[in-house]
Amino acid sequence: MEIAPRTNEGRDTGQVILIGAGPGDPELLTLRAARALARADVVVHDGLVDTRVLDLAPQSATRISVAKKRARHTLPQEGINALLVEQALTGATVIRLKGGDPFVFGRGGEEVEALRAAGIRVEVIPGVSAALGCAAEAQLPLTHRDWSSAVSFVAGQCKGLSDQDWSGLAGKGRTLVIYMGVATGAAIAEKLICDGVAPEMPVAILERGTLPGARALRTLLADLGDMMHREDVQSPAVIVVGEVARLANAEDKLAAWAAAAESMA
């Protein structure tokens, strides 16, 4: 990927602003983020960032996609770090747009470290994390006085499930939110059940939350993998495990699972 160099003549070193673009709906962008976007010289953005958010940057701003998909990255993280440093050194105001929040499974910490090491001024503007935005749309409270007093966030695809310790994160009185778990739904269910979570624990899958075509589906933990396959659930999606999932304004898939289980009996 070749990027046209900018001239640094008469300009000081620029800055990088990491912005959380939220789960998709541009209306969820913060005022501070919108104001920062309006003065961008360069916008380095993830693939999940809605085009309506990108349109808030000046037409003259250079737009660079560093979209990542499972097992296929346009640029490795080290390359993205180097790109941000390179562009800032030209004197540009560089906006690094990330889906959700930069510091919630967004690798924002790695980018901040690289920029600090290079002596680049860096600012972070938080965004509505996918879990919060999707849950709000589905009217699913992640904590509730009657059902859950704790909530945890984990990645369902991060150095292999076997390397992750989820002990005590899901179960009675607790909510577990799983990012990046679409490809590993069956393994996630098996892992949690083996760790002692009841197979009948309610689960909600929030697909494309806040975006056109959003779906909220509800089933039980034992049916998670099969249901995701039956319904052809696609990324982006988050999985919510816990009693609060029963409160989601979601399409109930329990009847389909019960019928399938009865047919196999």
N, C-alpha and C positions, 0 to 999 in steps of 0.2 A: 504494500500500500504506500503510495507516494503522496506526500502532503506538501503543498506549495509553501515554501518558507516565507515568513514575514520579516520585514526589515525591523531592526531594533534601533535604527538611527534616531538619536535624540530621545529615546524612551528608557525609562527605568525597567528593571525586571518586573514582569507582570505578577499576576496572582491567580490562584485556582480556588474556585468556590465549589465545594461538593454540595449538591442539592438533592434532597429526597423528593422525587416526583410523585410519590404516592402510589397507590395500587392501580391507577389508570385514569380515573375520571379527573380531567383538568381542574374541575371545580374544587377538588380537595387540595390543590396546591396552596401553600401559604402565601400571604401577601409579600413577605420578605423574599421568598423564592421567585415570585413573579417579577418583583422589582430588580432582582439580580439578573434574571434572564434578559431583561430589557436592555442591559448594558453589556451583553456578551460580545466578545470578538470571535471566540471559538466555543463550540458546544460539542463536547465528547459525550456521547449518550449510549445507554444500553438499548438492546432490542425491544424490551418491554415498555419503553417510554412511549406514551401515546403521541401521535403526530400533532395533536392539538396543543400539547405542551410545548413541543418543538417550535410551533408557530408563534409562540410568545417571544422568541428570540428575534433580533433584527434580521431582516432579509439578507443583510450584508454579512452576517456572521457565518463563518465556516462551520459546517456540520460534519462531524466524523462519527460514524457508527462503529462501536466495538461490541456488537451483538454477540452474545454467547448462547449456545445451545448445548444440550447434554452431549458430552463426548466430542464437541466441535466448537472451538473458540476461534473467532476472527483474529484475535491477538491474545497471547498468554498474559496473565496479570502483570508480569514483569515488563512486558511490552507496553501495556497501558500506562504503567507508572512512568516509563521513560517518555512516552508520548506527552503526558501531562507536563513533565519537567521541560521538555523541548519547546513546547508551545508557550509556556509561561516565560521562558528565558528570552523570547522575542519581544516581551513587553505586553503581551496580550492579556486580557481578562478572560480566563478560561473557565467555562462552566462545565463541571462534571455532573451530568444528569444520571441519576440512578433510580430504578423503580423502588417503590416503598421508601425505606429510610436507609441512608448510607451506612449506618452502624448496626443494622439488623440483617445479617447475612448478605451484606452488600460489599464486603471487602473494603469498606471505606477506611478502616484502620490501617490497612496495608498502604493505601494510597497516601494517607496523611503522613505516615512514617517516611515514605520515599520523598515526599515534597519537603518535609522538614529537613531531611538529610541533605537535600540539594539547596537549601537556603531559600526556598520559595514560600512566599506568604500564602497561607491557606486558611480558608474559612469553611465551616460546616453549617449548612442550614437543614434542620431535620425535616422529615416528611412523615406522612401517615403511613405506618407500616402496613403491609398487606393483611396481616392478621387482624389489625384493628379496623381497617376499611372494609374488608370482606365481612367480618363479623357484624359490624354496624349495619351493613346493607341487609344482611339476613336476620337482623334483630336478635342476634345470638350474643348474650352477655358472657364474656369470658370469665368473669367472677360474679357470684350471686350469693346473697346471704344464706339461702337455703341449700345451695348445691356446691359451691366452690369458693374457697378462700385463698387459693394459690393458682398461678398460671405460669407455665414454662414454655419456652420456645426452643425447638430443636430442628436440625436439618435432616431430612430423610435420605439425602444423598450426599454424604460427606465422608470421604475416606472409608466407605463401607460401613454398613450398619453394625458389623461385629466390633468395630472400634469404638462404638459409642456406648456410654453408660447411662441408661434412662431409668435406673432403679429409683423408685419412689416418685417419679414425675407424673405418673398417671394413676388413677384409681379414685376411690371415694374421697370427695372433698377437694379434688384437684382437677385442673384442666391442662391438657397437653396440646399445643399447637405445633403441627409438623409442616415445615416448608419443604418444597422440592421432594415430595413423596409420591408423585403420580406414578413413576416407574417402579416403585418398590412397595406398593400398597399391601400386597399379600405378605411380603417379608416383614413389614411393619406390624401387621396384625399378629403374625406368628411370634415375633419378638416380644410384643407387649403381653400376649397371653402366657407365654413361657415365663415372663417376669411376674406373673400373678394377677394381671388385670383380667377382670371377668369377661368372658366371651360376649356376654350380653350388654356390655358397656355401650351406651349410645355414642355414635360417631356422626359428624357432619362433614361433608366435602363441599367446599366453597370454590367453585370453578369460575374463572374470569370475573372475579368480584369487582364491582363498580363499572365494568365495561359492558358494551352491547353483547348480548348472548350469555349473560351471567346465569349460572345455575347454582342452586343450593340443594344438596341431596342429603338424606338422612337414613342411616341404617344402624346395624349393630357391628361391633368390632369383628366378630367372627365372619361377617359377610363383606368386610371392607374390600379385600382384593377382588373377589368375584363381582361385587357390585360395580367397582370401577371399570372392570373389563366389560360387563354387560352394558353399562351406560357410556362407554367409550370416553371416559373422563380425560381431558387434555390439559396440559399446562397452559397458563399458570393456574395453580389451585393450591389451597391450603386444606389440611385435614385437622379437624378439631375432635379430640377424644375426651370425653367426660360427660357427667350427668347434664351439664349445661347444654349439650348438643340437642337434647330433647326439646329445648325451647326455641330452636331455630325455626324461622318461617321458611320451611324447606319442603321439598317433595319427598314424601315418605316412601322408601324402597323396601320396607319390611315385608309387605305383602308378597312382593316378587320373590324375595329370598325364602319366605316360608313355603311358597308354592314349589320352588325349586328343591328345597330340602325334602318336602313331602314326596315329590316324584322320585327322589333317589332312595327313599326309605324302603 
